[in-house]
Each structure stands twice: as structure tokens, then as C-alpha cells.
Amino acid sequence: MDYKALTEALIKAKEAASAAGAKISDGGTCNFDNPAMVFDRKERAEAEKAIVDAGLRSYEWGFASDKKRVALVISGMTAGQGDRRTTMAEAFQASMKTQGYDCGMYYQMD
């Protein structure tokens, strides 16, 4: 894993999320929507450091029995609690995908 490239991509995606959030009101259903990425367990510490260095947070989601992979839900790039949050999370995900990273979404209504 290229730690520096991942950190830079996360920062760029955070900027894309911020720009998207500035364009939308925050109506709709409250949620916990966030992007998620899967990493090899051996890369977890490095991935988490890149996430923190980009000014974000993460927590493990699923794959508890998978000894080789870990899914990290990434948070800290959204504002609001409804439509704005979803829009920002999806903009972050789209930016990561455009930059060549496999990034999915974690959707959860409150």
C-alpha cells in the first residue's frame, strides 16, 4: 500500500465531500451514511494512520471472521444528519473511486 498516496486521495475526497455538502440542504431521513473501504488485515494499521493523517476517523465493520480482510467505515467528512450527510458521503466515495480506489458505502437510517 502506498500510504502517502492514500492519505492524499483521502484529503482530496474530503474536499469533494465538502464542496458537495455546500450545495444541498439537510432535509430527509437522519442517517449514519459513510464511505467504507476494505483492506488486507496486514495493511490495517497503515490504512488507519493514513485515515487519521487525512483528518478522518474509522471503525471496523463486518468481516470479523475474515482473517485476511477488514472493512473500515470512514467518518469525519460529513456535516448534517440527513440529505447533506448522504450527499457528502457519496461524493467522498465517488472521488475515491475516480482516484482508483475500491470504495463502497455504509448506509444506515437512524
N, CA, C and O atoms as a GROMACS GRO file, in nm:
protein
  440
    1MET      N    1   0.085  -0.118   0.000
    1MET     CA    2   0.000   0.000   0.000
    1MET      C    3   0.089   0.124   0.000
    1MET      O    4   0.188   0.132   0.073
    2ASP      N    5   0.052   0.217  -0.082
    2ASP     CA    6   0.123   0.345  -0.086
    2ASP      C    7   0.053   0.439   0.013
    2ASP      O    8  -0.046   0.504  -0.020
    3TYR      N    9   0.109   0.446   0.135
    3TYR     CA   10   0.049   0.523   0.243
    3TYR      C   11   0.030   0.670   0.206
    3TYR      O   12  -0.077   0.727   0.229
    4LYS      N   13   0.133   0.731   0.149
    4LYS     CA   14   0.126   0.874   0.115
    4LYS      C   15   0.018   0.899   0.010
    4LYS      O   16  -0.056   0.997   0.020
    5ALA      N   17   0.010   0.813  -0.092
    5ALA     CA   18  -0.092   0.830  -0.197
    5ALA      C   19  -0.232   0.815  -0.139
    5ALA      O   20  -0.323   0.889  -0.177
    6LEU      N   21  -0.250   0.719  -0.048
    6LEU     CA   22  -0.381   0.701   0.015
    6LEU      C   23  -0.419   0.823   0.096
    6LEU      O   24  -0.533   0.870   0.089
    7THR      N   25  -0.325   0.876   0.174
    7THR     CA   26  -0.353   0.996   0.253
    7THR      C   27  -0.395   1.112   0.162
    7THR      O   28  -0.492   1.181   0.192
    8GLU      N   29  -0.322   1.134   0.054
    8GLU     CA   30  -0.354   1.242  -0.039
    8GLU      C   31  -0.491   1.220  -0.104
    8GLU      O   32  -0.567   1.316  -0.122
    9ALA      N   33  -0.522   1.097  -0.140
    9ALA     CA   34  -0.653   1.067  -0.200
    9ALA      C   35  -0.766   1.093  -0.101
    9ALA      O   36  -0.870   1.146  -0.139
   10LEU      N   37  -0.745   1.057   0.025
   10LEU     CA   38  -0.846   1.081   0.128
   10LEU      C   39  -0.870   1.231   0.148
   10LEU      O   40  -0.984   1.274   0.164
   11ILE      N   41  -0.763   1.308   0.148
   11ILE     CA   42  -0.776   1.454   0.162
   11ILE      C   43  -0.852   1.513   0.043
   11ILE      O   44  -0.940   1.598   0.061
   12LYS      N   45  -0.820   1.468  -0.076
   12LYS     CA   46  -0.890   1.515  -0.197
   12LYS      C   47  -1.037   1.477  -0.191
   12LYS      O   48  -1.123   1.557  -0.228
   13ALA      N   49  -1.067   1.356  -0.146
   13ALA     CA   50  -1.206   1.311  -0.135
   13ALA      C   51  -1.281   1.391  -0.029
   13ALA      O   52  -1.400   1.420  -0.046
   14LYS      N   53  -1.213   1.426   0.079
   14LYS     CA   54  -1.275   1.508   0.183
   14LYS      C   55  -1.313   1.646   0.128
   14LYS      O   56  -1.418   1.701   0.161
   15GLU      N   57  -1.227   1.701   0.044
   15GLU     CA   58  -1.256   1.830  -0.020
   15GLU      C   59  -1.376   1.819  -0.114
   15GLU      O   60  -1.458   1.910  -0.120
   16ALA      N   61  -1.385   1.708  -0.187
   16ALA     CA   62  -1.500   1.685  -0.276
   16ALA      C   63  -1.629   1.674  -0.196
   16ALA      O   64  -1.734   1.724  -0.238
   17ALA      N   65  -1.622   1.608  -0.081
   17ALA     CA   66  -1.740   1.595   0.006
   17ALA      C   67  -1.785   1.731   0.057
   17ALA      O   68  -1.904   1.761   0.060
   18SER      N   69  -1.690   1.812   0.097
   18SER     CA   70  -1.722   1.946   0.147
   18SER      C   71  -1.789   2.031   0.040
   18SER      O   72  -1.887   2.100   0.068
   19ALA      N   73  -1.736   2.025  -0.081
   19ALA     CA   74  -1.795   2.101  -0.192
   19ALA      C   75  -1.936   2.053  -0.222
   19ALA      O   76  -2.025   2.135  -0.248
   20ALA      N   77  -1.959   1.923  -0.218
   20ALA     CA   78  -2.093   1.869  -0.245
   20ALA      C   79  -2.191   1.909  -0.135
   20ALA      O   80  -2.307   1.938  -0.163
   21GLY      N   81  -2.145   1.910  -0.011
   21GLY     CA   82  -2.232   1.944   0.101
   21GLY      C   83  -2.276   2.089   0.102
   21GLY      O   84  -2.382   2.122   0.154
   22ALA      N   85  -2.195   2.175   0.045
   22ALA     CA   86  -2.228   2.317   0.040
   22ALA      C   87  -2.343   2.347  -0.053
   22ALA      O   88  -2.401   2.455  -0.049
   23LYS      N   89  -2.378   2.251  -0.138
   23LYS     CA   90  -2.480   2.272  -0.242
   23LYS      C   91  -2.617   2.215  -0.207
   23LYS      O   92  -2.709   2.223  -0.288
   24ILE      N   93  -2.633   2.158  -0.087
   24ILE     CA   94  -2.759   2.088  -0.058
   24ILE      C   95  -2.807   2.120   0.083
   24ILE      O   96  -2.728   2.139   0.175
   25SER      N   97  -2.939   2.125   0.098
   25SER     CA   98  -2.997   2.145   0.232
   25SER      C   99  -2.996   2.011   0.305
   25SER      O  100  -2.968   1.907   0.246
   26ASP      N  101  -3.027   2.016   0.433
   26ASP     CA  102  -3.015   1.894   0.515
   26ASP      C  103  -3.149   1.839   0.557
   26ASP      O  104  -3.170   1.811   0.675
   27GLY      N  105  -3.241   1.823   0.463
   27GLY     CA  106  -3.369   1.760   0.495
   27GLY      C  107  -3.356   1.610   0.487
   27GLY      O  108  -3.246   1.557   0.474
   28GLY      N  109  -3.467   1.542   0.494
   28GLY     CA  110  -3.468   1.396   0.476
   28GLY      C  111  -3.441   1.320   0.604
   28GLY      O  112  -3.435   1.376   0.713
   29THR      N  113  -3.425   1.190   0.586
   29THR     CA  114  -3.410   1.097   0.698
   29THR      C  115  -3.273   1.110   0.764
   29THR      O  116  -3.171   1.116   0.695
   30CYS      N  117  -3.271   1.113   0.896
   30CYS     CA  118  -3.144   1.112   0.969
   30CYS      C  119  -3.074   0.980   0.942
   30CYS      O  120  -3.139   0.875   0.932
   31ASN      N  121  -2.940   0.984   0.929
   31ASN     CA  122  -2.868   0.862   0.894
   31ASN      C  123  -2.725   0.865   0.945
   31ASN      O  124  -2.677   0.965   0.997
   32PHE      N  125  -2.660   0.752   0.927
   32PHE     CA  126  -2.519   0.735   0.962
   32PHE      C  127  -2.438   0.700   0.838
   32PHE      O  128  -2.336   0.631   0.849
   33ASP      N  129  -2.480   0.745   0.721
   33ASP     CA  130  -2.416   0.709   0.594
   33ASP      C  131  -2.270   0.755   0.591
   33ASP      O  132  -2.238   0.868   0.625
   34ASN      N  133  -2.184   0.664   0.548
   34ASN     CA  134  -2.041   0.691   0.536
   34ASN      C  135  -1.981   0.600   0.430
   34ASN      O  136  -2.036   0.494   0.401
   35PRO      N  137  -1.869   0.640   0.371
   35PRO     CA  138  -1.798   0.551   0.279
   35PRO      C  139  -1.726   0.441   0.358
   35PRO      O  140  -1.699   0.456   0.477
   36ALA      N  141  -1.696   0.332   0.290
   36ALA     CA  142  -1.624   0.221   0.354
   36ALA      C  143  -1.524   0.163   0.254
   36ALA      O  144  -1.548   0.160   0.133
   37MET      N  145  -1.412   0.117   0.307
   37MET     CA  146  -1.308   0.057   0.224
   37MET      C  147  -1.261  -0.073   0.288
   37MET      O  148  -1.260  -0.086   0.411
   38VAL      N  149  -1.223  -0.169   0.205
   38VAL     CA  150  -1.172  -0.298   0.252
   38VAL      C  151  -1.020  -0.300   0.233
   38VAL      O  152  -0.968  -0.263   0.128
   39PHE      N  153  -0.951  -0.344   0.337
   39PHE     CA  154  -0.806  -0.353   0.335
   39PHE      C  155  -0.763  -0.492   0.381
   39PHE      O  156  -0.836  -0.558   0.455
   40ASP      N  157  -0.646  -0.536   0.338
   40ASP     CA  158  -0.586  -0.656   0.395
   40ASP      C  159  -0.558  -0.626   0.542
   40ASP      O  160  -0.517  -0.515   0.576
   41ARG      N  161  -0.580  -0.724   0.628
   41ARG     CA  162  -0.556  -0.702   0.771
   41ARG      C  163  -0.413  -0.658   0.799
   41ARG      O  164  -0.389  -0.580   0.890
   42LYS      N  165  -0.318  -0.708   0.719
   42LYS     CA  166  -0.178  -0.671   0.742
   42LYS      C  167  -0.154  -0.523   0.709
   42LYS      O  168  -0.053  -0.467   0.752
   43GLU      N  169  -0.245  -0.460   0.634
   43GLU     CA  170  -0.233  -0.319   0.600
   43GLU      C  171  -0.318  -0.228   0.689
   43GLU      O  172  -0.318  -0.106   0.673
   44ARG      N  173  -0.390  -0.289   0.783
   44ARG     CA  174  -0.486  -0.213   0.863
   44ARG      C  175  -0.422  -0.094   0.935
   44ARG      O  176  -0.472   0.018   0.926
   45ALA      N  177  -0.314  -0.118   1.006
   45ALA     CA  178  -0.252  -0.010   1.083
   45ALA      C  179  -0.208   0.105   0.992
   45ALA      O  180  -0.226   0.222   1.026
   46GLU      N  181  -0.152   0.072   0.877
   46GLU     CA  182  -0.109   0.176   0.783
   46GLU      C  183  -0.229   0.250   0.725
   46GLU      O  184  -0.225   0.372   0.708
   47ALA      N  185  -0.337   0.178   0.695
   47ALA     CA  186  -0.460   0.241   0.643
   47ALA      C  187  -0.520   0.333   0.748
   47ALA      O  188  -0.562   0.445   0.716
   48GLU      N  189  -0.525   0.287   0.872
   48GLU     CA  190  -0.581   0.371   0.979
   48GLU      C  191  -0.496   0.496   1.001
   48GLU      O  192  -0.551   0.603   1.029
   49LYS      N  193  -0.366   0.485   0.990
   49LYS     CA  194  -0.278   0.602   1.003
   49LYS      C  195  -0.304   0.701   0.890
   49LYS      O  196  -0.310   0.822   0.914
   50ALA      N  197  -0.320   0.651   0.767
   50ALA     CA  198  -0.350   0.739   0.654
   50ALA      C  199  -0.482   0.812   0.677
   50ALA      O  200  -0.495   0.930   0.647
   51ILE      N  201  -0.580   0.740   0.729
   51ILE     CA  202  -0.712   0.799   0.756
   51ILE      C  203  -0.700   0.910   0.860
   51ILE      O  204  -0.755   1.019   0.842
   52VAL      N  205  -0.630   0.882   0.969
   52VAL     CA  206  -0.611   0.983   1.074
   52VAL      C  207  -0.532   1.102   1.021
   52VAL      O  208  -0.566   1.217   1.049
   53ASP      N  209  -0.427   1.075   0.944
   53ASP     CA  210  -0.345   1.184   0.890
   53ASP      C  211  -0.422   1.270   0.790
   53ASP      O  212  -0.384   1.385   0.765
   54ALA      N  213  -0.529   1.217   0.735
   54ALA     CA  214  -0.615   1.295   0.645
   54ALA      C  215  -0.722   1.372   0.724
   54ALA      O  216  -0.806   1.440   0.665
   55GLY      N  217  -0.719   1.360   0.857
   55GLY     CA  218  -0.814   1.432   0.940
   55GLY      C  219  -0.948   1.362   0.954
   55GLY      O  220  -1.050   1.426   0.978
   56LEU      N  221  -0.948   1.229   0.938
   56LEU     CA  222  -1.071   1.150   0.941
   56LEU      C  223  -1.063   1.046   1.053
   56LEU      O  224  -0.961   1.034   1.121
   57ARG      N  225  -1.171   0.972   1.070
   57ARG     CA  226  -1.178   0.863   1.168
   57ARG      C  227  -1.226   0.737   1.098
   57ARG      O  228  -1.274   0.744   0.984
   58SER      N  229  -1.214   0.622   1.164
   58SER     CA  230  -1.266   0.499   1.106
   58SER      C  231  -1.300   0.400   1.217
   58SER      O  232  -1.252   0.410   1.330
   59TYR      N  233  -1.383   0.303   1.180
   59TYR     CA  234  -1.411   0.191   1.270
   59TYR      C  235  -1.436   0.067   1.184
   59TYR      O  236  -1.476   0.077   1.068
   60GLU      N  237  -1.411  -0.049   1.244
   60GLU     CA  238  -1.426  -0.176   1.171
   60GLU      C  239  -1.573  -0.210   1.154
   60GLU      O  240  -1.655  -0.187   1.243
   61TRP      N  241  -1.604  -0.266   1.038
   61TRP     CA  242  -1.741  -0.305   1.006
   61TRP      C  243  -1.737  -0.444   0.942
   61TRP      O  244  -1.675  -0.462   0.838
   62GLY      N  245  -1.802  -0.539   1.004
   62GLY     CA  246  -1.813  -0.674   0.947
   62GLY      C  247  -1.681  -0.745   0.933
   62GLY      O  248  -1.579  -0.701   0.986
   63PHE      N  249  -1.684  -0.855   0.862
   63PHE     CA  250  -1.566  -0.938   0.834
   63PHE      C  251  -1.496  -0.988   0.960
   63PHE      O  252  -1.378  -1.023   0.953
   64ALA      N  253  -1.564  -0.993   1.074
   64ALA     CA  254  -1.499  -1.032   1.198
   64ALA      C  255  -1.431  -1.169   1.187
   64ALA      O  256  -1.327  -1.191   1.249
   65SER      N  257  -1.489  -1.260   1.110
   65SER     CA  258  -1.431  -1.394   1.097
   65SER      C  259  -1.330  -1.403   0.984
   65SER      O  260  -1.265  -1.506   0.968
   66ASP      N  261  -1.316  -1.299   0.906
   66ASP     CA  262  -1.222  -1.299   0.794
   66ASP      C  263  -1.083  -1.264   0.846
   66ASP      O  264  -1.060  -1.152   0.892
   67LYS      N  265  -0.993  -1.358   0.839
   67LYS     CA  266  -0.857  -1.338   0.893
   67LYS      C  267  -0.770  -1.254   0.799
   67LYS      O  268  -0.663  -1.208   0.839
   68LYS      N  269  -0.814  -1.234   0.675
   68LYS     CA  270  -0.730  -1.166   0.577
   68LYS      C  271  -0.773  -1.023   0.546
   68LYS      O  272  -0.690  -0.942   0.505
   69ARG      N  273  -0.901  -0.992   0.564
   69ARG     CA  274  -0.950  -0.859   0.525
   69ARG      C  275  -1.024  -0.791   0.639
   69ARG      O  276  -1.075  -0.855   0.731
   70VAL      N  277  -1.027  -0.659   0.631
   70VAL     CA  278  -1.103  -0.578   0.727
   70VAL      C  279  -1.170  -0.465   0.650
   70VAL      O  280  -1.109  -0.402   0.564
   71ALA      N  281  -1.296  -0.440   0.684
   71ALA     CA  282  -1.368  -0.327   0.625
   71ALA      C  283  -1.366  -0.213   0.726
   71ALA      O  284  -1.400  -0.231   0.843
   72LEU      N  285  -1.325  -0.096   0.680
   72LEU     CA  286  -1.323   0.022   0.766
   72LEU      C  287  -1.424   0.124   0.715
   72LEU      O  288  -1.417   0.165   0.599
   73VAL      N  289  -1.516   0.163   0.801
   73VAL     CA  290  -1.609   0.271   0.770
   73VAL      C  291  -1.536   0.400   0.804
   73VAL      O  292  -1.484   0.415   0.914
   74ILE      N  293  -1.532   0.492   0.709
   74ILE     CA  294  -1.457   0.616   0.727
   74ILE      C  295  -1.556   0.728   0.758
   74ILE      O  296  -1.656   0.745   0.688
   75SER      N  297  -1.527   0.803   0.863
   75SER     CA  298  -1.616   0.913   0.901
   75SER      C  299  -1.536   1.040   0.926
   75SER      O  300  -1.413   1.038   0.932
   76GLY      N  301  -1.608   1.148   0.942
   76GLY     CA  302  -1.544   1.276   0.971
   76GLY      C  303  -1.542   1.372   0.853
   76GLY      O  304  -1.487   1.481   0.863
   77MET      N  305  -1.603   1.331   0.741
   77MET     CA  306  -1.604   1.420   0.624
   77MET      C  307  -1.743   1.476   0.598
   77MET      O  308  -1.763   1.549   0.500
   78THR      N  309  -1.839   1.444   0.684
   78THR     CA  310  -1.975   1.488   0.659
   78THR      C  311  -2.019   1.594   0.760
   78THR      O  312  -1.960   1.609   0.867
   79ALA      N  313  -2.122   1.665   0.722
   79ALA     CA  314  -2.189   1.761   0.811
   79ALA      C  315  -2.338   1.735   0.796
   79ALA      O  316  -2.382   1.685   0.693
   80GLY      N  317  -2.412   1.768   0.896
   80GLY     CA  318  -2.556   1.744   0.887
   80GLY      C  319  -2.590   1.603   0.930
   80GLY      O  320  -2.507   1.528   0.980
   81GLN      N  321  -2.718   1.570   0.908
   81GLN     CA  322  -2.765   1.439   0.953
   81GLN      C  323  -2.862   1.373   0.856
   81GLN      O  324  -2.908   1.261   0.882
   82GLY      N  325  -2.895   1.438   0.747
   82GLY     CA  326  -2.991   1.383   0.652
   82GLY      C  327  -2.935   1.381   0.512
   82GLY      O  328  -2.831   1.319   0.487
   83ASP      N  329  -3.004   1.450   0.420
   83ASP     CA  330  -2.963   1.451   0.280
   83ASP      C  331  -2.820   1.503   0.260
   83ASP      O  332  -2.747   1.451   0.176
   84ARG      N  333  -2.781   1.603   0.338
   84ARG     CA  334  -2.645   1.658   0.323
   84ARG      C  335  -2.540   1.551   0.359
   84ARG      O  336  -2.440   1.536   0.289
   85ARG      N  337  -2.564   1.480   0.465
   85ARG     CA  338  -2.470   1.375   0.507
   85ARG      C  339  -2.454   1.269   0.398
   85ARG      O  340  -2.342   1.231   0.364
   86THR      N  341  -2.566   1.221   0.343
   86THR     CA  342  -2.561   1.119   0.238
   86THR      C  343  -2.489   1.172   0.114
   86THR      O  344  -2.404   1.103   0.057
   87THR      N  345  -2.522   1.294   0.074
   87THR     CA  346  -2.459   1.354  -0.044
   87THR      C  347  -2.308   1.367  -0.025
   87THR      O  348  -2.232   1.337  -0.117
   88MET      N  349  -2.266   1.409   0.092
   88MET     CA  350  -2.123   1.426   0.118
   88MET      C  351  -2.051   1.291   0.120
   88MET      O  352  -1.942   1.278   0.064
   89ALA      N  353  -2.111   1.192   0.182
   89ALA     CA  354  -2.050   1.058   0.187
   89ALA      C  355  -2.039   1.000   0.046
   89ALA      O  356  -1.937   0.940   0.012
   90GLU      N  357  -2.142   1.017  -0.034
   90GLU     CA  358  -2.139   0.965  -0.171
   90GLU      C  359  -2.038   1.041  -0.258
   90GLU      O  360  -1.976   0.981  -0.346
   91ALA      N  361  -2.021   1.170  -0.236
   91ALA     CA  362  -1.921   1.247  -0.310
   91ALA      C  363  -1.781   1.201  -0.272
   91ALA      O  364  -1.693   1.192  -0.358
   92PHE      N  365  -1.760   1.172  -0.144
   92PHE     CA  366  -1.632   1.119  -0.098
   92PHE      C  367  -1.604   0.986  -0.167
   92PHE      O  368  -1.495   0.963  -0.220
   93GLN      N  369  -1.703   0.897  -0.165
   93GLN     CA  370  -1.688   0.766  -0.229
   93GLN      C  371  -1.657   0.780  -0.378
   93GLN      O  372  -1.567   0.713  -0.428
   94ALA      N  373  -1.729   0.866  -0.446
   94ALA     CA  374  -1.708   0.885  -0.590
   94ALA      C  375  -1.568   0.936  -0.618
   94ALA      O  376  -1.504   0.894  -0.715
   95SER      N  377  -1.518   1.028  -0.535
   95SER     CA  378  -1.383   1.080  -0.552
   95SER      C  379  -1.280   0.968  -0.535
   95SER      O  380  -1.186   0.959  -0.613
   96MET      N  381  -1.298   0.885  -0.434
   96MET     CA  382  -1.203   0.775  -0.412
   96MET      C  383  -1.204   0.679  -0.531
   96MET      O  384  -1.099   0.632  -0.575
   97LYS      N  385  -1.322   0.650  -0.583
   97LYS     CA  386  -1.333   0.559  -0.698
   97LYS      C  387  -1.266   0.621  -0.821
   97LYS      O  388  -1.196   0.553  -0.896
   98THR      N  389  -1.288   0.750  -0.842
   98THR     CA  390  -1.227   0.820  -0.956
   98THR      C  391  -1.074   0.815  -0.946
   98THR      O  392  -1.004   0.812  -1.047
   99GLN      N  393  -1.024   0.815  -0.822
   99GLN     CA  394  -0.879   0.810  -0.799
   99GLN      C  395  -0.823   0.668  -0.803
   99GLN      O  396  -0.704   0.646  -0.781
  100GLY      N  397  -0.910   0.570  -0.831
  100GLY     CA  398  -0.864   0.433  -0.848
  100GLY      C  399  -0.875   0.344  -0.726
  100GLY      O  400  -0.821   0.233  -0.726
  101TYR      N  401  -0.943   0.389  -0.621
  101TYR     CA  402  -0.959   0.308  -0.500
  101TYR      C  403  -1.095   0.239  -0.500
  101TYR      O  404  -1.194   0.295  -0.547
  102ASP      N  405  -1.099   0.119  -0.445
  102ASP     CA  406  -1.223   0.044  -0.430
  102ASP      C  407  -1.289   0.094  -0.302
  102ASP      O  408  -1.246   0.060  -0.192
  103CYS      N  409  -1.392   0.172  -0.317
  103CYS     CA  410  -1.459   0.235  -0.204
  103CYS      C  411  -1.609   0.215  -0.218
  103CYS      O  412  -1.667   0.247  -0.322
  104GLY      N  413  -1.671   0.162  -0.114
  104GLY     CA  414  -1.815   0.139  -0.114
  104GLY      C  415  -1.883   0.233  -0.016
  104GLY      O  416  -1.825   0.332   0.029
  105MET      N  417  -2.007   0.200   0.016
  105MET     CA  418  -2.086   0.283   0.107
  105MET      C  419  -2.144   0.198   0.219
  105MET      O  420  -2.178   0.081   0.199
  106TYR      N  421  -2.155   0.257   0.335
  106TYR     CA  422  -2.225   0.202   0.450
  106TYR      C  423  -2.348   0.292   0.468
  106TYR      O  424  -2.334   0.410   0.499
  107TYR      N  425  -2.467   0.234   0.450
  107TYR     CA  426  -2.591   0.309   0.466
  107TYR      C  427  -2.664   0.260   0.590
  107TYR      O  428  -2.682   0.140   0.608
  108GLN      N  429  -2.708   0.354   0.675
  108GLN     CA  430  -2.788   0.318   0.792
  108GLN      C  431  -2.877   0.434   0.831
  108GLN      O  432  -2.828   0.544   0.857
  109MET      N  433  -3.008   0.410   0.836
  109MET     CA  434  -3.100   0.513   0.884
  109MET      C  435  -3.098   0.515   1.036
  109MET      O  436  -3.074   0.413   1.101
  110ASP      N  437  -3.123   0.633   1.091
  110ASP     CA  438  -3.127   0.648   1.235
  110ASP      C  439  -3.268   0.624   1.282
  110ASP      O  440  -3.295   0.631   1.402
   0.00000   0.00000   0.00000
